[in-house]
Amino acid sequence: MRQRVVLVSNTGWNILNFRMNLATSLIDRGYDVHAVGTSDGCDDEIRRAGVTWHDWGLTRRSINPLSELDAMRSLDSVYRRIKPDLVHHFTVKPVLYGTTVARMRKIPAVVNSVTGLPYFVLSQSKSGVRGVARDAALKWYSWALSGDDVCPMFQNEDDLSVIAAANQRVRDQAVSTCGSGVDLSKFQAASESMVAPDELVVTFVGRLIREKGIYEFVEAARAVLAQTNRRIRFVVCGEVDSGNRSAVPQATMDAWRSVSGLEFTGHVRDVRTVLEQSHLVVLPSYREGTPRALLEAGACGLPLIATDVPGCREVVADRENGLLVPAKDSGALADAMIELTSDWLLMRKFGRAGRSRVQALFDERLVINATLGVYERLLGVEQPAVAA
């Protein structure tokens, strides 16, 4: 009987965009692969790839205890039907809820990928309700990320250090990967021009939530447009994440759309169509696991501007393939935008270095091979590597 591997995330979109090459690699090796998430229009495409899809009754934004218990019961029902040999959880609630349910069901192998830590774990509060909540969250995370049945996978050292400070065993068991990697056959550098175009396109790719730095991006864009004589178009590629508590309000979106020189594409199914028209990609996030937006832009040979925070600084080496600026500082961000858009040759130098950096460190095949190695150890099955 084929061994069953289940990939669990908060949305079908996450599975489809970030985990499908892993899923197809598993199918090629004879596994029975299932995916669990919230149905969001990606179900059919996941099924067409040969993955069995299961809807999970999860409300991402909810903090209502009764709703969260219902979500855990729903996941328990899914696991009871599938009877997995191994489950791999991605994102916050799947890691916490999924591990809890997997242990109740005595699922023999659990892999937990930390793709970024939530605010309640990173909180600096030491006392009061927030302090109690932080301590409880750290203990839950520590429990979920350690044990003989689990392998924790981290995308950056900063996140690992936060959890390891509460439980050293997590560090002892952890496997580190350079993010989720990027498919270099899909994201390729365009032919290079040594002459700057008449109009430059500066692009933000990400969910429209405060933590991604979208407010700072818009403020910096407005400052640049007011200061420079160069023709620059600022493009925001992404949609308002209604499932997130810090989503940009509609009134703010309406005001931003009235700004000349600032465009909003909404959700784009294939981000390559946007990157092909871009000359610089900017992500002023407050914290990341390892941001796919920067990896994909770097793979396309684009220069980058990002904040000097965990996750972003793993991808962007300051003044090697882009510029790093302080988080939540729209003035510094505007200065960096002006510096790069004023120097086309520097932009091209950073772009070439960025493609080389992604090739060396962030090739998705490296991540898939590391993940298959974890599965092999937990399941006791020898896995052939994905050809480099």
DOFIMAR-403165 format. One record per residue (C-alpha): residue number from 1; y, x, z. Coordinates in nm, 4 decimals, always signed. Layout:
nr py px pz
NUM Y X Z;
...
END
This chain:
nr py px pz
1 +0.0000 +0.0000 +0.0000;
2 +0.3458 +0.1303 -0.0920;
3 +0.5677 +0.2325 +0.1952;
4 +0.8745 +0.0132 +0.2429;
5 +1.2198 +0.1640 +0.2796;
6 +1.5162 -0.0580 +0.3633;
7 +1.8796 +0.0419 +0.2971;
8 +2.1194 -0.1554 +0.5170;
9 +2.4970 -0.1795 +0.4830;
10 +2.7713 -0.4287 +0.5610;
11 +2.8176 -0.5357 +0.1963;
12 +2.6291 -0.5486 -0.1284;
13 +2.9230 -0.3664 -0.2898;
14 +2.8625 -0.0671 -0.0621;
15 +2.4948 -0.0554 -0.1594;
16 +2.5704 -0.0918 -0.5308;
17 +2.8464 +0.1698 -0.5457;
18 +2.7252 +0.4294 -0.2963;
19 +2.3455 +0.3997 -0.2548;
20 +2.1925 +0.3013 -0.5880;
21 +2.1028 +0.6511 -0.7048;
22 +1.9206 +0.7004 -0.3755;
23 +1.7473 +0.3657 -0.4249;
24 +1.6364 +0.4448 -0.7788;
25 +1.5153 +0.7889 -0.6690;
26 +1.2964 +0.6167 -0.4108;
27 +1.1656 +0.3662 -0.6667;
28 +1.0774 +0.6536 -0.8997;
29 +0.8686 +0.7993 -0.6174;
30 +0.6706 +0.4803 -0.5707;
31 +0.8440 +0.3261 -0.2712;
32 +0.8990 -0.0457 -0.2228;
33 +1.2793 -0.0462 -0.1805;
34 +1.4762 -0.3255 -0.0150;
35 +1.8497 -0.3619 +0.0446;
36 +2.0185 -0.5661 +0.3169;
37 +2.3859 -0.6606 +0.3230;
38 +2.6347 -0.9417 +0.2931;
39 +2.6195 -1.1148 -0.0453;
40 +2.9417 -1.0512 -0.2337;
41 +2.8566 -1.0871 -0.6013;
42 +2.6638 -0.7593 -0.6357;
43 +2.3205 -0.9070 -0.5584;
44 +2.1997 -0.9589 -0.9142;
45 +2.2867 -0.6080 -1.0294;
46 +2.1039 -0.4628 -0.7293;
47 +1.7973 -0.6729 -0.8117;
48 +1.8055 -0.5642 -1.1767;
49 +1.7644 -0.2049 -1.0577;
50 +1.4300 -0.3015 -0.9009;
51 +1.5550 -0.3356 -0.5425;
52 +1.4656 -0.6450 -0.3400;
53 +1.7850 -0.7955 -0.2005;
54 +1.8233 -0.9720 +0.1386;
55 +2.1416 -1.1425 +0.2532;
56 +2.2458 -1.0678 +0.6101;
57 +2.4616 -1.3209 +0.7930;
58 +2.7211 -1.0666 +0.9031;
59 +3.0929 -1.1331 +0.9462;
60 +3.2531 -0.7895 +0.9320;
61 +3.5782 -0.8891 +1.1021;
62 +3.4197 -1.0852 +1.3838;
63 +3.4277 -0.9699 +1.7453;
64 +3.3028 -1.3031 +1.8778;
65 +2.9956 -1.2288 +2.0934;
66 +2.8128 -1.5426 +1.9792;
67 +2.8705 -1.4609 +1.6110;
68 +2.7526 -1.1064 +1.6673;
69 +2.4364 -1.2270 +1.8396;
70 +2.3728 -1.4561 +1.5433;
71 +2.4123 -1.1556 +1.3115;
72 +2.1541 -0.9617 +1.5104;
73 +1.9143 -1.2560 +1.5051;
74 +1.9589 -1.2818 +1.1295;
75 +1.8833 -0.9126 +1.0858;
76 +1.5823 -0.9446 +1.3140;
77 +1.4520 -1.2226 +1.0900;
78 +1.4941 -0.9997 +0.7821;
79 +1.3132 -0.7070 +0.9431;
80 +1.0350 -0.9353 +1.0615;
81 +0.9756 -1.0515 +0.7014;
82 +0.9950 -0.7080 +0.5396;
83 +0.8018 -0.5074 +0.8019;
84 +0.9678 -0.1766 +0.7017;
85 +0.8201 +0.1681 +0.7419;
86 +1.1720 +0.3150 +0.7483;
87 +1.5207 +0.1671 +0.7713;
88 +1.8371 +0.3538 +0.6790;
89 +2.1617 +0.2127 +0.8220;
90 +2.5097 +0.2788 +0.6807;
91 +2.8456 +0.1787 +0.8388;
92 +2.9226 +0.0741 +1.1952;
93 +2.7573 -0.2621 +1.2618;
94 +2.4376 -0.1809 +1.0710;
95 +2.3996 +0.1404 +1.2755;
96 +2.4492 -0.0341 +1.6095;
97 +2.2875 -0.3712 +1.5435;
98 +2.0236 -0.2397 +1.3064;
99 +1.8988 +0.0260 +1.5459;
100 +1.8836 -0.2260 +1.8291;
101 +1.6751 -0.4646 +1.6185;
102 +1.4605 -0.1851 +1.4708;
103 +1.3604 -0.0687 +1.8162;
104 +1.2798 -0.4208 +1.9294;
105 +1.0604 -0.4539 +1.6174;
106 +0.9101 -0.1080 +1.6790;
107 +0.9967 +0.0088 +1.3277;
108 +0.8545 +0.3620 +1.3184;
109 +1.1420 +0.5471 +1.1488;
110 +1.5200 +0.4953 +1.1611;
111 +1.7898 +0.6919 +0.9782;
112 +2.1517 +0.6320 +1.0772;
113 +2.4346 +0.7586 +0.8562;
114 +2.7723 +0.7931 +1.0274;
115 +3.0157 +0.7373 +0.7401;
116 +3.3150 +0.7320 +0.9752;
117 +3.3690 +0.6374 +1.3377;
118 +3.5345 +0.3076 +1.4395;
119 +3.8616 +0.2874 +1.6290;
120 +3.6963 +0.1701 +1.9523;
121 +3.4940 +0.4923 +1.9689;
122 +3.7910 +0.7139 +1.8820;
123 +4.0230 +0.5439 +2.1324;
124 +4.1819 +0.7819 +2.3832;
125 +4.1996 +0.5164 +2.6522;
126 +4.0452 +0.6362 +2.9769;
127 +4.1062 +0.3355 +3.1991;
128 +4.1401 -0.0428 +3.1899;
129 +3.9621 -0.2731 +2.9494;
130 +4.0019 -0.0344 +2.6552;
131 +3.8602 +0.2532 +2.8545;
132 +3.5580 +0.0473 +2.9572;
133 +3.5087 -0.0667 +2.5952;
134 +3.5303 +0.2911 +2.4686;
135 +3.2764 +0.4154 +2.7228;
136 +3.0392 +0.1309 +2.6385;
137 +3.0753 +0.1952 +2.2644;
138 +3.0096 +0.5680 +2.3069;
139 +2.6984 +0.4964 +2.5118;
140 +2.5722 +0.2501 +2.2485;
141 +2.6389 +0.4968 +1.9692;
142 +2.4729 +0.7782 +2.1643;
143 +2.1663 +0.5622 +2.2197;
144 +2.1531 +0.4532 +1.8540;
145 +2.1899 +0.8074 +1.7243;
146 +1.9274 +0.9803 +1.9375;
147 +1.5590 +0.9375 +2.0114;
148 +1.2218 +1.0399 +1.8755;
149 +1.2294 +0.7594 +1.6168;
150 +1.5736 +0.8281 +1.4695;
151 +1.7561 +1.0857 +1.2602;
152 +2.1382 +1.0766 +1.2663;
153 +2.3205 +1.1940 +0.9535;
154 +2.6873 +1.2964 +0.9762;
155 +2.9424 +1.3513 +0.7013;
156 +3.1777 +1.5785 +0.8958;
157 +3.1798 +1.7996 +1.2026;
158 +3.4623 +1.6098 +1.3760;
159 +3.2631 +1.2867 +1.3994;
160 +2.9561 +1.4744 +1.5194;
161 +3.1592 +1.6480 +1.7906;
162 +3.2894 +1.3154 +1.9245;
163 +2.9382 +1.1762 +1.9739;
164 +2.7809 +1.5058 +2.0808;
165 +3.0359 +1.5331 +2.3622;
166 +2.8746 +1.2225 +2.5099;
167 +2.5157 +1.3131 +2.4185;
168 +2.4158 +1.6680 +2.3217;
169 +2.0819 +1.5450 +2.1897;
170 +2.2646 +1.3885 +1.8955;
171 +2.3793 +1.7331 +1.7834;
172 +2.0291 +1.8726 +1.8269;
173 +1.8849 +1.6033 +1.5978;
174 +2.1712 +1.5648 +1.3511;
175 +2.1536 +1.6389 +0.9800;
176 +2.4871 +1.7139 +0.8124;
177 +2.5662 +1.6223 +0.4535;
178 +2.8832 +1.6613 +0.2489;
179 +2.9590 +1.2917 +0.2434;
180 +2.7610 +1.0630 +0.0147;
181 +2.8149 +1.3004 -0.2757;
182 +2.9324 +1.2136 -0.6253;
183 +2.7424 +1.1654 -0.9514;
184 +2.8715 +1.4556 -1.1625;
185 +2.7127 +1.3159 -1.4772;
186 +2.9190 +1.0009 -1.4353;
187 +3.2495 +1.1558 -1.3241;
188 +3.3528 +1.4347 -1.5587;
189 +3.6729 +1.6264 -1.6216;
190 +3.8767 +1.5260 -1.9247;
191 +3.9932 +1.7786 -2.1828;
192 +4.2854 +1.9733 -2.0442;
193 +4.6383 +1.9756 -2.1815;
194 +4.8781 +2.2550 -2.0895;
195 +5.1743 +2.0321 -2.1696;
196 +5.2853 +1.7670 -1.9228;
197 +5.2852 +1.4073 -2.0523;
198 +5.6100 +1.2152 -2.0792;
199 +5.4992 +0.9909 -1.7919;
200 +5.2871 +1.0931 -1.4939;
201 +5.0529 +0.8496 -1.3194;
202 +5.0039 +0.8941 -0.9447;
203 +4.7115 +0.6877 -0.8149;
204 +4.5914 +0.5536 -0.4813;
205 +4.2277 +0.4382 -0.4725;
206 +4.1036 +0.2510 -0.1671;
207 +4.0942 -0.0672 +0.0335;
208 +4.4372 -0.2047 +0.1170;
209 +4.4176 -0.1607 +0.4938;
210 +4.6554 +0.0257 +0.7218;
211 +4.4073 +0.3028 +0.8058;
212 +4.3856 +0.4102 +0.4412;
213 +4.7547 +0.5027 +0.4523;
214 +4.8656 +0.2425 +0.2002;
215 +5.1922 +0.1773 +0.3889;
216 +5.2788 +0.5478 +0.3770;
217 +5.1814 +0.5662 +0.0097;
218 +5.4162 +0.2828 -0.0847;
219 +5.7018 +0.4193 +0.1265;
220 +5.6593 +0.7671 -0.0204;
221 +5.6369 +0.6276 -0.3741;
222 +5.9647 +0.4430 -0.3277;
223 +6.1281 +0.7622 -0.1988;
224 +6.0028 +0.9646 -0.4962;
225 +6.1181 +0.7032 -0.7448;
226 +6.4639 +0.7133 -0.5885;
227 +6.4879 +1.0948 -0.5957;
228 +6.3289 +1.2169 -0.9196;
229 +6.4415 +1.1957 -1.2799;
230 +6.0847 +1.2403 -1.4060;
231 +5.9051 +0.9309 -1.5334;
232 +5.6366 +0.8511 -1.2762;
233 +5.4234 +0.5429 -1.2409;
234 +5.2502 +0.4750 -0.9095;
235 +4.9246 +0.2820 -0.9397;
236 +4.7359 +0.1229 -0.6475;
237 +4.3710 +0.0635 -0.7306;
238 +4.2011 -0.1572 -0.4737;
239 +4.2052 -0.4986 -0.3181;
240 +4.3057 -0.6436 +0.0148;
241 +4.0036 -0.6220 +0.2440;
242 +4.0137 -0.9657 +0.4032;
243 +3.7214 -0.8711 +0.6274;
244 +3.9293 -0.6045 +0.8003;
245 +4.1686 -0.6779 +1.0842;
246 +4.4332 -0.4372 +0.9484;
247 +4.4395 -0.5777 +0.5947;
248 +4.7818 -0.5860 +0.4283;
249 +4.9364 -0.9354 +0.4699;
250 +5.0093 -1.1417 +0.1604;
251 +5.3854 -1.1416 +0.2261;
252 +5.3866 -0.7610 +0.2273;
253 +5.1860 -0.7516 -0.0955;
254 +5.4360 -0.9873 -0.2597;
255 +5.7243 -0.7599 -0.1574;
256 +5.5482 -0.4480 -0.2850;
257 +5.4719 -0.6050 -0.6210;
258 +5.8459 -0.6471 -0.6800;
259 +5.9055 -0.2695 -0.6641;
260 +5.9734 -0.1242 -1.0096;
261 +5.7430 +0.1682 -1.0859;
262 +5.4700 +0.0473 -0.8489;
263 +5.1656 -0.1298 -0.9930;
264 +4.8684 -0.3004 -0.8297;
265 +4.5491 -0.3282 -1.0324;
266 +4.3426 -0.5134 -0.7729;
267 +3.9704 -0.4420 -0.7692;
268 +3.8528 -0.2318 -1.0643;
269 +3.4834 -0.2483 -1.1389;
270 +3.4669 +0.0991 -1.2905;
271 +3.7202 +0.3328 -1.1279;
272 +3.6719 +0.5842 -1.4087;
273 +3.8945 +0.3701 -1.6288;
274 +4.1765 +0.4287 -1.3794;
275 +4.1049 +0.7972 -1.3172;
276 +4.1045 +0.8654 -1.6924;
277 +4.4692 +0.7525 -1.7023;
278 +4.5710 +0.9351 -1.3820;
279 +4.7270 +1.2773 -1.3297;
280 +4.7314 +1.2956 -0.9494;
281 +4.5317 +1.1081 -0.6824;
282 +4.6691 +1.0517 -0.3327;
283 +4.4867 +0.9331 -0.0199;
284 +4.6991 +0.9390 +0.2989;
285 +4.4180 +0.8057 +0.5196;
286 +4.4205 +0.8257 +0.9000;
287 +4.0563 +0.9365 +0.9216;
288 +3.7485 +0.9360 +0.6966;
289 +3.3800 +1.0178 +0.6889;
290 +3.4054 +1.1897 +0.3514;
291 +3.6168 +0.9830 +0.1117;
292 +3.4469 +0.8940 -0.2147;
293 +3.7881 +0.8339 -0.3763;
294 +3.8790 +1.2018 -0.3386;
295 +3.5349 +1.3224 -0.4472;
296 +3.5428 +1.1160 -0.7657;
297 +3.8983 +1.2242 -0.8470;
298 +3.8106 +1.5872 -0.7818;
299 +3.5033 +1.5582 -1.0045;
300 +3.7349 +1.4339 -1.2808;
301 +3.9443 +1.7496 -1.2487;
302 +4.2433 +1.5809 -1.0864;
303 +4.4690 +1.7450 -0.8267;
304 +4.4732 +1.5767 -0.4868;
305 +4.7101 +1.5020 -0.2024;
306 +4.5520 +1.3902 +0.1244;
307 +4.6162 +1.3913 +0.4959;
308 +4.5013 +1.6746 +0.7194;
309 +4.2453 +1.4609 +0.9027;
310 +3.8661 +1.4617 +0.9441;
311 +3.6925 +1.3839 +0.6172;
312 +3.9910 +1.4477 +0.3905;
313 +4.0264 +1.8129 +0.4826;
314 +3.6612 +1.8693 +0.3989;
315 +3.7378 +1.7721 +0.0385;
316 +4.0901 +1.9099 -0.0029;
317 +4.1456 +2.2800 +0.0622;
318 +4.5216 +2.3104 +0.1067;
319 +4.6857 +2.4832 -0.1920;
320 +4.3478 +2.5417 -0.3536;
321 +4.2695 +2.2035 -0.5095;
322 +4.5550 +1.9999 -0.3641;
323 +4.7948 +1.9588 -0.0769;
324 +4.7363 +1.8425 +0.2806;
325 +5.0081 +1.6592 +0.4726;
326 +5.0278 +1.5185 +0.8259;
327 +4.8933 +1.1668 +0.8750;
328 +5.1401 +0.8788 +0.9074;
329 +5.4245 +1.0926 +0.7648;
330 +5.5621 +0.9305 +0.4513;
331 +5.8409 +1.1897 +0.4281;
332 +5.5980 +1.4814 +0.4072;
333 +5.3893 +1.2805 +0.1623;
334 +5.6909 +1.2210 -0.0620;
335 +5.7782 +1.5922 -0.0529;
336 +5.4224 +1.6823 -0.1578;
337 +5.4326 +1.4296 -0.4415;
338 +5.7627 +1.5721 -0.5669;
339 +5.6331 +1.9309 -0.5453;
340 +5.3236 +1.8623 -0.7508;
341 +5.4722 +1.6255 -1.0078;
342 +5.7407 +1.8893 -1.0726;
343 +5.4857 +2.1601 -1.1568;
344 +5.2350 +2.0632 -1.4261;
345 +5.0687 +2.4049 -1.4380;
346 +5.0073 +2.3939 -1.0626;
347 +4.8568 +2.0464 -1.1022;
348 +4.6187 +2.1766 -1.3681;
349 +4.5240 +2.4774 -1.1529;
350 +4.4426 +2.2474 -0.8609;
351 +4.2480 +2.0152 -1.0892;
352 +4.0238 +2.2923 -1.2215;
353 +3.9613 +2.4212 -0.8697;
354 +3.8834 +2.0685 -0.7522;
355 +3.6118 +2.0161 -1.0126;
356 +3.4527 +2.3494 -0.9151;
357 +3.4684 +2.2609 -0.5448;
358 +3.2980 +1.9262 -0.5981;
359 +3.0289 +2.0865 -0.8142;
360 +2.9535 +2.3452 -0.5469;
361 +2.9666 +2.1285 -0.2357;
362 +2.9500 +1.7570 -0.3142;
363 +2.6958 +1.7050 -0.5915;
364 +2.5184 +1.3778 -0.5084;
365 +2.1826 +1.5364 -0.5844;
366 +2.2281 +1.7662 -0.2840;
367 +2.2797 +1.4645 -0.0581;
368 +1.9855 +1.2738 -0.2047;
369 +1.7577 +1.5747 -0.1612;
370 +1.8677 +1.6148 +0.2011;
371 +1.8043 +1.2436 +0.2598;
372 +1.4614 +1.2571 +0.0976;
373 +1.3827 +1.5530 +0.3226;
374 +1.4645 +1.3406 +0.6274;
375 +1.2439 +1.0587 +0.4972;
376 +0.9616 +1.3048 +0.4337;
377 +0.9770 +1.4334 +0.7884;
378 +0.9890 +1.0879 +0.9469;
379 +0.7237 +0.9335 +0.7223;
380 +0.5049 +1.2389 +0.6795;
381 +0.5074 +1.2068 +0.3008;
382 +0.5861 +1.4975 +0.0713;
383 +0.8772 +1.4267 -0.1616;
384 +0.9640 +1.6064 -0.4881;
385 +1.3284 +1.7077 -0.5020;
386 +1.5828 +1.5543 -0.7379;
387 +1.6338 +1.8103 -1.0164;
388 +1.9609 +1.9965 -0.9890;
END
